[in-house]
Amino acid sequence: MNRVVTYRGFEIHITLSPVAEDMYSVTFQITGHNIGRLSVDGAVVNVRRGPFSQRWAYLIGEIAGQAAIDVILGPDN
């Protein structure tokens, strides 16, 4: 199960993988800008502390992706 969210010029690709009935593990991938020497564009990140229900999994994946972008770019003025 996949979802793509746009945030600050990047795309956050959220992927859910079923681990039990109605429970999912979450990964996210940030694509978009080339960040130069950091080379984080395209890295797949596993979200810890799961599994989650489908609704929570998408929310947590989106928030984690947004937080990662905020760390890379700094505060949005």
Rosetta constraint file for C-alpha pairs under 8 A:
AtomPair CA 1 CA 15 HARMONIC 5.72 0.50
AtomPair CA 1 CA 16 HARMONIC 5.16 0.50
AtomPair CA 1 CA 17 HARMONIC 6.93 0.50
AtomPair CA 2 CA 13 HARMONIC 7.06 0.50
AtomPair CA 2 CA 14 HARMONIC 5.60 0.50
AtomPair CA 2 CA 15 HARMONIC 4.59 0.50
AtomPair CA 2 CA 16 HARMONIC 6.40 0.50
AtomPair CA 3 CA 13 HARMONIC 5.93 0.50
AtomPair CA 3 CA 14 HARMONIC 5.20 0.50
AtomPair CA 3 CA 15 HARMONIC 6.69 0.50
AtomPair CA 3 CA 58 HARMONIC 7.87 0.50
AtomPair CA 4 CA 11 HARMONIC 6.40 0.50
AtomPair CA 4 CA 12 HARMONIC 5.55 0.50
AtomPair CA 4 CA 13 HARMONIC 4.58 0.50
AtomPair CA 4 CA 14 HARMONIC 6.17 0.50
AtomPair CA 5 CA 11 HARMONIC 5.64 0.50
AtomPair CA 5 CA 12 HARMONIC 5.09 0.50
AtomPair CA 5 CA 13 HARMONIC 6.63 0.50
AtomPair CA 5 CA 14 HARMONIC 7.92 0.50
AtomPair CA 5 CA 62 HARMONIC 7.20 0.50
AtomPair CA 6 CA 10 HARMONIC 5.68 0.50
AtomPair CA 6 CA 11 HARMONIC 4.53 0.50
AtomPair CA 6 CA 12 HARMONIC 6.21 0.50
AtomPair CA 7 CA 11 HARMONIC 6.26 0.50
AtomPair CA 7 CA 12 HARMONIC 7.30 0.50
AtomPair CA 7 CA 66 HARMONIC 6.79 0.50
AtomPair CA 8 CA 69 HARMONIC 7.90 0.50
AtomPair CA 9 CA 32 HARMONIC 6.80 0.50
AtomPair CA 9 CA 33 HARMONIC 7.48 0.50
AtomPair CA 10 CA 30 HARMONIC 6.69 0.50
AtomPair CA 10 CA 31 HARMONIC 5.81 0.50
AtomPair CA 10 CA 32 HARMONIC 4.61 0.50
AtomPair CA 10 CA 33 HARMONIC 6.58 0.50
AtomPair CA 10 CA 69 HARMONIC 7.94 0.50
AtomPair CA 11 CA 30 HARMONIC 5.76 0.50
AtomPair CA 11 CA 31 HARMONIC 5.25 0.50
AtomPair CA 11 CA 32 HARMONIC 5.99 0.50
AtomPair CA 12 CA 28 HARMONIC 6.47 0.50
AtomPair CA 12 CA 29 HARMONIC 5.68 0.50
AtomPair CA 12 CA 30 HARMONIC 4.75 0.50
AtomPair CA 12 CA 31 HARMONIC 6.58 0.50
AtomPair CA 12 CA 62 HARMONIC 7.05 0.50
AtomPair CA 12 CA 65 HARMONIC 6.04 0.50
AtomPair CA 12 CA 66 HARMONIC 7.81 0.50
AtomPair CA 13 CA 28 HARMONIC 5.37 0.50
AtomPair CA 13 CA 29 HARMONIC 5.02 0.50
AtomPair CA 13 CA 30 HARMONIC 6.37 0.50
AtomPair CA 13 CA 31 HARMONIC 7.77 0.50
AtomPair CA 14 CA 26 HARMONIC 7.06 0.50
AtomPair CA 14 CA 27 HARMONIC 5.92 0.50
AtomPair CA 14 CA 28 HARMONIC 4.47 0.50
AtomPair CA 14 CA 29 HARMONIC 6.67 0.50
AtomPair CA 14 CA 58 HARMONIC 6.92 0.50
AtomPair CA 14 CA 61 HARMONIC 5.99 0.50
AtomPair CA 14 CA 62 HARMONIC 7.06 0.50
AtomPair CA 15 CA 26 HARMONIC 5.82 0.50
AtomPair CA 15 CA 27 HARMONIC 5.32 0.50
AtomPair CA 15 CA 28 HARMONIC 6.16 0.50
AtomPair CA 16 CA 24 HARMONIC 5.73 0.50
AtomPair CA 16 CA 25 HARMONIC 5.68 0.50
AtomPair CA 16 CA 26 HARMONIC 4.82 0.50
AtomPair CA 16 CA 27 HARMONIC 6.68 0.50
AtomPair CA 16 CA 54 HARMONIC 7.81 0.50
AtomPair CA 16 CA 57 HARMONIC 7.18 0.50
AtomPair CA 16 CA 58 HARMONIC 7.73 0.50
AtomPair CA 17 CA 24 HARMONIC 5.22 0.50
AtomPair CA 17 CA 25 HARMONIC 5.25 0.50
AtomPair CA 17 CA 26 HARMONIC 6.54 0.50
AtomPair CA 18 CA 22 HARMONIC 7.28 0.50
AtomPair CA 18 CA 23 HARMONIC 5.91 0.50
AtomPair CA 18 CA 24 HARMONIC 4.38 0.50
AtomPair CA 18 CA 25 HARMONIC 6.44 0.50
AtomPair CA 19 CA 23 HARMONIC 5.86 0.50
AtomPair CA 19 CA 24 HARMONIC 5.35 0.50
AtomPair CA 19 CA 25 HARMONIC 6.56 0.50
AtomPair CA 19 CA 51 HARMONIC 7.20 0.50
AtomPair CA 20 CA 24 HARMONIC 6.97 0.50
AtomPair CA 22 CA 53 HARMONIC 5.99 0.50
AtomPair CA 22 CA 54 HARMONIC 6.82 0.50
AtomPair CA 23 CA 51 HARMONIC 5.68 0.50
AtomPair CA 23 CA 52 HARMONIC 5.25 0.50
AtomPair CA 23 CA 53 HARMONIC 4.80 0.50
AtomPair CA 23 CA 54 HARMONIC 6.53 0.50
AtomPair CA 24 CA 50 HARMONIC 7.35 0.50
AtomPair CA 24 CA 51 HARMONIC 5.10 0.50
AtomPair CA 24 CA 52 HARMONIC 5.28 0.50
AtomPair CA 24 CA 53 HARMONIC 6.16 0.50
AtomPair CA 24 CA 54 HARMONIC 6.38 0.50
AtomPair CA 24 CA 57 HARMONIC 6.77 0.50
AtomPair CA 25 CA 47 HARMONIC 7.38 0.50
AtomPair CA 25 CA 50 HARMONIC 5.82 0.50
AtomPair CA 25 CA 51 HARMONIC 4.96 0.50
AtomPair CA 25 CA 52 HARMONIC 6.50 0.50
AtomPair CA 25 CA 57 HARMONIC 7.20 0.50
AtomPair CA 26 CA 46 HARMONIC 6.16 0.50
AtomPair CA 26 CA 47 HARMONIC 5.47 0.50
AtomPair CA 26 CA 50 HARMONIC 7.64 0.50
AtomPair CA 26 CA 51 HARMONIC 7.79 0.50
AtomPair CA 26 CA 57 HARMONIC 6.13 0.50
AtomPair CA 26 CA 58 HARMONIC 7.74 0.50
AtomPair CA 26 CA 61 HARMONIC 6.40 0.50
AtomPair CA 27 CA 44 HARMONIC 6.52 0.50
AtomPair CA 27 CA 45 HARMONIC 5.38 0.50
AtomPair CA 27 CA 46 HARMONIC 4.41 0.50
AtomPair CA 27 CA 47 HARMONIC 5.69 0.50
AtomPair CA 27 CA 61 HARMONIC 6.82 0.50
AtomPair CA 28 CA 44 HARMONIC 5.72 0.50
AtomPair CA 28 CA 45 HARMONIC 5.39 0.50
AtomPair CA 28 CA 46 HARMONIC 6.74 0.50
AtomPair CA 28 CA 47 HARMONIC 7.66 0.50
AtomPair CA 28 CA 61 HARMONIC 6.14 0.50
AtomPair CA 28 CA 62 HARMONIC 7.93 0.50
AtomPair CA 28 CA 65 HARMONIC 6.57 0.50
AtomPair CA 29 CA 42 HARMONIC 5.69 0.50
AtomPair CA 29 CA 43 HARMONIC 5.71 0.50
AtomPair CA 29 CA 44 HARMONIC 4.64 0.50
AtomPair CA 29 CA 45 HARMONIC 6.31 0.50
AtomPair CA 29 CA 65 HARMONIC 7.52 0.50
AtomPair CA 30 CA 40 HARMONIC 7.89 0.50
AtomPair CA 30 CA 41 HARMONIC 5.89 0.50
AtomPair CA 30 CA 42 HARMONIC 5.38 0.50
AtomPair CA 30 CA 43 HARMONIC 6.73 0.50
AtomPair CA 30 CA 44 HARMONIC 7.58 0.50
AtomPair CA 30 CA 65 HARMONIC 6.93 0.50
AtomPair CA 30 CA 69 HARMONIC 7.99 0.50
AtomPair CA 31 CA 41 HARMONIC 5.35 0.50
AtomPair CA 31 CA 42 HARMONIC 5.21 0.50
AtomPair CA 32 CA 41 HARMONIC 6.99 0.50
AtomPair CA 33 CA 41 HARMONIC 7.12 0.50
AtomPair CA 34 CA 39 HARMONIC 7.35 0.50
AtomPair CA 34 CA 41 HARMONIC 6.18 0.50
AtomPair CA 35 CA 39 HARMONIC 6.09 0.50
AtomPair CA 35 CA 40 HARMONIC 6.90 0.50
AtomPair CA 35 CA 41 HARMONIC 6.64 0.50
AtomPair CA 47 CA 61 HARMONIC 7.07 0.50
AtomPair CA 47 CA 64 HARMONIC 7.77 0.50
AtomPair CA 51 CA 57 HARMONIC 7.89 0.50
AtomPair CA 52 CA 56 HARMONIC 5.89 0.50
AtomPair CA 52 CA 57 HARMONIC 5.25 0.50
AtomPair CA 53 CA 57 HARMONIC 5.90 0.50
AtomPair CA 54 CA 58 HARMONIC 6.39 0.50
AtomPair CA 55 CA 59 HARMONIC 6.44 0.50
AtomPair CA 56 CA 60 HARMONIC 5.93 0.50
AtomPair CA 57 CA 61 HARMONIC 6.00 0.50
AtomPair CA 58 CA 62 HARMONIC 6.12 0.50
AtomPair CA 59 CA 63 HARMONIC 6.21 0.50
AtomPair CA 60 CA 64 HARMONIC 5.99 0.50
AtomPair CA 61 CA 65 HARMONIC 6.12 0.50
AtomPair CA 62 CA 66 HARMONIC 6.16 0.50
AtomPair CA 63 CA 67 HARMONIC 6.07 0.50
AtomPair CA 64 CA 68 HARMONIC 6.25 0.50
AtomPair CA 65 CA 69 HARMONIC 6.34 0.50
AtomPair CA 66 CA 70 HARMONIC 6.14 0.50
AtomPair CA 67 CA 71 HARMONIC 6.24 0.50
AtomPair CA 68 CA 72 HARMONIC 6.36 0.50
AtomPair CA 69 CA 73 HARMONIC 6.08 0.50
AtomPair CA 70 CA 74 HARMONIC 5.23 0.50
AtomPair CA 70 CA 75 HARMONIC 6.22 0.50
AtomPair CA 70 CA 76 HARMONIC 7.61 0.50
AtomPair CA 71 CA 75 HARMONIC 7.83 0.50
